[in-house]
Amino acid sequence: MNYFDEKTWETWANDNYEEFQSLKDGAKIAMLLPNTDNLIVLEKGSEISVKIDDRYSFEFPFAEIGFKFSEDTVDKVLNDKTLKTFQRLTSNDEIGIMSFVKEDKLLEYDYTNFLRKFGFDLKCNCSCGCC
């Protein structure tokens, strides 16, 4: 499977559009694949558009959040037409999740409900740094 095919990612994301629907238009999510400088950036609009380029071509921040895949997780996610495998692998820390912006920017793009699907809460007021 060609991991850097825009159509593959667009099909996967748009087949799951309802899972991204709570995000405001313009929200960007990066899919960070192992052993490459290429970035896959999903942008939410009336549909999910995808841009693939090397990380040196994108301006920072290129996305509000990123999901960091390992070698064996990309196929699992793309072979599942639903978001269930992606959610399970992220919740089990097999896919890492990171923020590239401050929490107020995440709130501006309405990431609260989206991130909750992966077990993360914004504005939880704990001091552990886990949320």
C-alpha positions in Angstrom: 0.0 0.0 0.0 1.3 3.5 -0.9 1.1 5.4 2.4 1.7 8.7 0.6 -1.3 8.6 -1.7 -3.6 11.5 -1.0 -6.6 9.6 -2.3 -6.1 6.8 0.2 -6.1 9.2 3.1 -8.9 11.3 1.7 -11.1 8.2 1.2 -10.3 6.9 4.8 -11.0 10.3 6.4 -14.1 11.1 4.4 -15.5 7.6 5.0 -15.3 8.7 8.6 -16.3 12.3 8.2 -18.9 12.2 10.9 -16.1 11.5 13.4 -14.4 14.8 12.4 -17.6 16.8 12.1 -17.3 18.4 15.6 -14.1 20.2 14.5 -14.4 23.7 13.0 -13.5 24.1 9.3 -9.8 24.7 8.9 -8.8 22.3 11.7 -5.7 20.4 10.6 -4.5 17.0 11.8 -1.1 15.6 10.9 -0.4 11.9 10.4 3.3 11.3 11.2 4.5 8.1 9.7 7.7 6.4 10.7 11.0 6.8 9.0 10.1 9.7 6.7 10.2 13.4 6.6 6.9 13.5 4.7 3.8 14.8 6.5 0.2 13.9 5.8 -2.0 16.7 6.8 -5.8 16.3 6.9 -7.8 19.6 6.8 -11.5 19.7 7.8 -13.9 21.6 5.6 -17.1 20.5 3.9 -15.0 17.3 3.3 -11.6 16.3 4.5 -8.8 17.4 2.2 -5.3 15.9 2.3 -1.9 17.5 1.6 1.3 15.4 1.5 4.6 17.0 1.4 7.9 17.0 3.3 8.1 18.6 6.6 10.4 21.4 5.4 7.7 22.6 3.0 5.1 23.2 5.7 4.9 26.3 7.8 4.8 25.7 11.6 2.3 24.9 13.0 1.4 22.7 10.1 -1.4 21.2 12.2 -3.0 21.6 15.7 -2.4 18.0 16.6 -0.5 15.0 15.2 -0.8 11.3 15.5 2.6 9.5 15.4 2.3 6.0 13.8 4.7 3.1 14.3 5.7 0.6 11.6 2.9 -1.8 12.2 0.0 0.6 12.8 -0.5 2.3 9.4 -1.8 -0.7 7.6 -4.1 -1.5 10.5 -5.7 1.9 10.4 -6.0 2.2 6.6 -7.4 -1.3 6.3 -10.2 -0.5 8.7 -13.0 1.5 7.1 -14.1 2.8 10.5 -12.2 4.8 13.1 -12.4 2.0 15.7 -8.9 0.6 15.1 -7.4 4.1 15.0 -9.1 5.0 18.3 -8.1 1.7 19.9 -4.4 2.0 18.8 -4.3 5.6 20.1 -6.0 4.8 23.4 -3.4 1.9 23.8 -0.5 4.3 23.1 0.4 2.3 19.9 -0.2 5.5 18.1 1.1 8.6 19.9 -0.8 11.9 20.0 0.7 15.3 20.4 -0.3 18.9 20.2 1.6 21.5 18.2 -0.4 24.5 19.6 -1.5 25.8 23.0 -4.8 24.5 24.5 -6.7 27.7 23.7 -6.0 27.1 20.0 -7.4 23.5 20.3 -10.5 24.9 22.0 -10.8 27.5 19.2 -11.1 24.6 16.7 -13.4 22.6 18.9 -11.1 19.7 19.5 -12.8 18.8 22.9 -15.2 16.2 21.5 -12.8 14.9 18.9 -10.0 14.3 21.5 -12.4 12.7 24.0 -12.9 9.8 21.5 -9.2 9.0 22.2 -9.4 9.4 25.9 -8.1 12.9 26.2 -9.9 15.8 27.9 -9.2 19.5 27.5 -9.6 21.8 30.5 -9.7 18.9 32.9 -7.9 21.0 35.6 -5.6 18.2 36.7 -1.9 18.7 37.4 -0.6 15.4 36.1 0.0 16.6 32.6 -1.9 13.7 31.1 -4.8 15.6 29.7 
